[in-house]
Amino acid sequence: MRIDLAVVGSGAAAFAAAIRASTLGKSVAMIEYGTVGGTCVNTGCVPSKALIAAAEARYLALDSGRFPGVSTSAGPVDMPVLVDGKRSLVEALRAEKYLDVAEDYGWRLLRGEASFDGTPDAPVLRVTTEDGSSKLLVAAHYLVATGSRPAIPTIDGLDQVDYLTSTTAMELEEVPETVLVLGGGYVALELAQLFARLGAKVTMLVRSRLASREEPEASQCLLKVFADEDIRVVHRAIVDSVMTYPATGRVVAVASVDGSREVFTAERLLVALGRTPTTDGLNLEAVDVKTGDAEQVVVTDQLVTSNPRIWAAGDVTGHPEFVYVAAAHGAMVVDNAFTDADRSVNYTHLPRVTFTSPALGAVGMTEGQAVAAGIRCDCRIVPLHYVARALVNRDTRGFVKVVAAADTGRILGITAVAKDAGELAAAGVYILQGRMTVQQVANSWAPYLTMAEAIKIACQSYTTDISKLSCCAS
């Protein structure tokens, strides 16, 4: 079979590429050996946020003292029903946003395992189906969009333990009594709070600090939030070995904590230590496609690999692991391959969101990154008790931080820990792309009683004592 574009994978990057290529009139074939839709809709964004929303509803119901005069209560979680509802949502979105879309555009969807064959100058794809038969695809261009999988560390005894990952954790039919979480990144944070709010006793073992790539104030804020919700966080912890205790079936983990040996036990162990690009079985070396130390496909800023006819997009590249990055990658590959657009990736204004509650949202530089880049910066932090929206929500846990260049006042980064912090990060994208200064934002319109107003208040704090402002004073 000869086509214009052969896509390996069926997630966000793959679909964005296939849609863009189809609109250009190109012939497309997509190869998938597993469930169509990739990580986001099947095992990542959609199912996790659906469960997180449910857990937050239960948490708010248990917080009967937040709003005077309102009595609330919540019973135990019916996990089979909750998980079944999550599955129904996933199946509906997979059908509507993936299977139906592929049918509407009319590209070929081949079920089987793909591996490269031929030579670097004349690459082909061999697609092997479940019955063992195979066919060859010859394409003008190839796109590797195989995503990533949960990273599994080398820990003594781990292969003998029935541990959970971000994928399997969302299929549990009952809430564990206790959960031990390895990791402090966004997946670990979201799932630790999820299980705590569903009724589990959660302990986190973290190598450095929570959300270590973000502002240290965000780490400290989330640490306090987790302490208030009875989630134990153990810093500077490196797990040396794990085992299942035969008498109880509980997991026992031995860890070095700040130089001392400590033992932790729990009913279930959740490994949330990042993700690994999925490149095994593709036979990339046969067509001279280089991979990196983390198994990622090495690409240029234009997303082409070391073979000019083979491209890669999404998590498999080792680039930021967000579904909107993958989708942008997919469309960019097609533009570069078929229209000579010469587009390049640029993450300067990439928003980042961790869906804890309150959420962590950020865009642009942190203060540390600005200093490391040699920029003399001027920063302001506004606690949420200065934000009217937080006051009426009866939840002032959090802050907004603005990082600006000291000489020009241009805003370089915004970080927020707040309800709907992702929306603040989205607003921050436009502020940064517009190269706005602190003074410009301080003098701009901001609707009262929104959380986004916190950005304006933070900018006002550069020249004004905000404690002496009335509620909606400009």
HELIX and SHEET records of a PDB file:
HELIX    1   1 ALA A   12  THR A   23  1                                  12    
HELIX    2   2 GLY A   38  ASN A   42  1                                   5    
HELIX    3   3 CYS A   45  LEU A   62  1                                  18    
HELIX    4   4 MET A   79  ARG A   94  1                                  16    
HELIX    5   5 ALA A   95  LEU A   99  3                                   5    
HELIX    6   6 ASP A  100  TYR A  105  1                                   6    
HELIX    7   7 LEU A  158  GLN A  160  5                                   3    
HELIX    8   8 THR A  168  GLU A  171  5                                   4    
HELIX    9   9 TYR A  186  LEU A  198  1                                  13    
HELIX   10  10 PRO A  216  ASP A  228  1                                  13    
HELIX   11  11 LEU A  284  VAL A  287  5                                   4    
HELIX   12  12 GLY A  314  THR A  317  5                                   4    
HELIX   13  13 VAL A  323  THR A  339  1                                  17    
HELIX   14  14 GLU A  367  ALA A  372  1                                   6    
HELIX   15  15 LEU A  384  TYR A  386  5                                   3    
HELIX   16  16 ALA A  388  VAL A  392  1                                   5    
HELIX   17  17 ALA A  421  GLN A  433  1                                  13    
HELIX   18  18 VAL A  438  ALA A  442  1                                   5    
HELIX   19  19 GLU A  453  GLN A  460  1                                   8    
HELIX   20  20 ILE A  466  LYS A  468  5                                   3    
SHEET    1   A 6 ARG A 108  ARG A 111  0                                        
SHEET    2   A 6 VAL A  28  GLU A  32  1                                        
SHEET    3   A 6 ARG A   2  VAL A   8  1                                        
SHEET    4   A 6 SER A 134  VAL A 144  1                                        
SHEET    5   A 6 PRO A 123  THR A 128 -1                                        
SHEET    6   A 6 GLU A 113  GLY A 118 -1                                        
SHEET    1   B 5 ARG A 108  ARG A 111  0                                        
SHEET    2   B 5 VAL A  28  GLU A  32  1                                        
SHEET    3   B 5 ARG A   2  VAL A   8  1                                        
SHEET    4   B 5 SER A 134  VAL A 144  1                                        
SHEET    5   B 5 ILE A 310  ALA A 312  1                                        
SHEET    1   C 2 SER A 148  PRO A 150  0                                        
SHEET    2   C 2 ARG A 275  PRO A 277 -1                                        
SHEET    1   D 4 ARG A 232  VAL A 234  0                                        
SHEET    2   D 4 LYS A 201  LEU A 205  1                                        
SHEET    3   D 4 THR A 178  LEU A 182  1                                        
SHEET    4   D 4 ARG A 268  VAL A 271  1                                        
SHEET    1   E 3 ALA A 237  THR A 244  0                                        
SHEET    2   E 3 VAL A 251  VAL A 257 -1                                        
SHEET    3   E 3 SER A 260  ALA A 266 -1                                        
SHEET    1   F 5 PRO A 351  THR A 354  0                                        
SHEET    2   F 5 ALA A 359  GLY A 364 -1                                        
SHEET    3   F 5 ILE A 411  ALA A 418 -1                                        
SHEET    4   F 5 PHE A 399  ALA A 405 -1                                        
SHEET    5   F 5 CYS A 377  PRO A 383 -1                                        
END                                                                             
